[in-house]
């Protein structure tokens, strides 16, 4: 998804959190404002430490010369990537549940 489309989705999510917009949605899609922001907040709180981990591992990889240590750093980066992908999938599902088709 490009940045412009992503920005539109975020704007739609914010608009749908208002009571007038929620009234237009089917009952099974109506989510209260605190619930609307729960998943994005959790995603933010998970992504920030992951970014720091990735940055630190990247610095360590440039300093480490031992192959075994590089292997462990690669494992950390792959695990971080899997967690990041999981967060992305969670956000995608959350967004699909909130944005009604145009």
N, C-alpha and C positions, 0 to 999 in steps of 0.2 A: 504494500500500500504506500502510495507516495505521500509526501508531507502535507500537501494541500488537502487530499482526501481525508487524511488522519485528522487534520485540524477541523474539517467539517464535521466529522464524527464526534469529536470532543464537544464541539459547539452544540450539536444535536443532543448529546447526552446531558449537557447542562440545561438546555431548554426543556428537555423532558422531565427534569427534576422539579419543574414548577407545577403547581397544582392545576393550572389551566391545561397544560400539555398532557399531564397524566390523565385528565378526564377524557382525552381523545383515545387513549390506549385501551386495548382490551383488558379486562380485569386480571387475567393471568400474567400480564406484562407489567402492571403497575407496581412500582417499587418505591418505597419511601426514600426521601432525600438522604438520610443517613445510610441506607442500604446502597444507594447509588454510588456513594463515595467510598464505601468500605473496601471493595476490591481494588480500585485504583490506589487507595492509600496503602494497602498491604503491598501492592506491587511496587510502589515507590520505596517503601521501607525495606523490601527485599533487594531491589535493584541497586540502591546506593551502596550497601556493603559489598555486593557482587562486583560493582565497578571498582571499588577500592581493592578487592582481592585480585581482580584481573590486572590492575595497574601494578600492584606489588609483585605479583608473579612475573609479569613482563619485565620488570626491573631485575628481579632475581635471575631470570633466564639469561639476561645479558651479562650477568656477573658470574654465573655458575659455569664451570668447565667440566665437572664430573658428569658422565653420562647417566649414572644412576640417579643423581639429584635432578637432572633435567627430566628424567622419566617421571619422577614424583611431581614435578612442577606441571608437566603436561597433564597428568591425572587431575590435578587441582583445576587446571583450566578447562578440561573437558567436563568435569563435574559442574563447574560454574556455568558453563554454556548450557548444560542440560537444565539447570535450575532456571536460567534466564529464558530458555525456550518454554518451560512449563509456565512461567509467569506470563509470557506472551500469549500462550494458548488460553490461559485463564482470562486475561484481559479481552481477548478476541471473543470468547464465549460470553463474557459479561456484556460487551458492546452489542453483540447480536441479540441479546435478551432485552436490551434497552431501546435500540433504534428500530423503529418500525419501518417496513419497506416503503419506498417512495412511490 
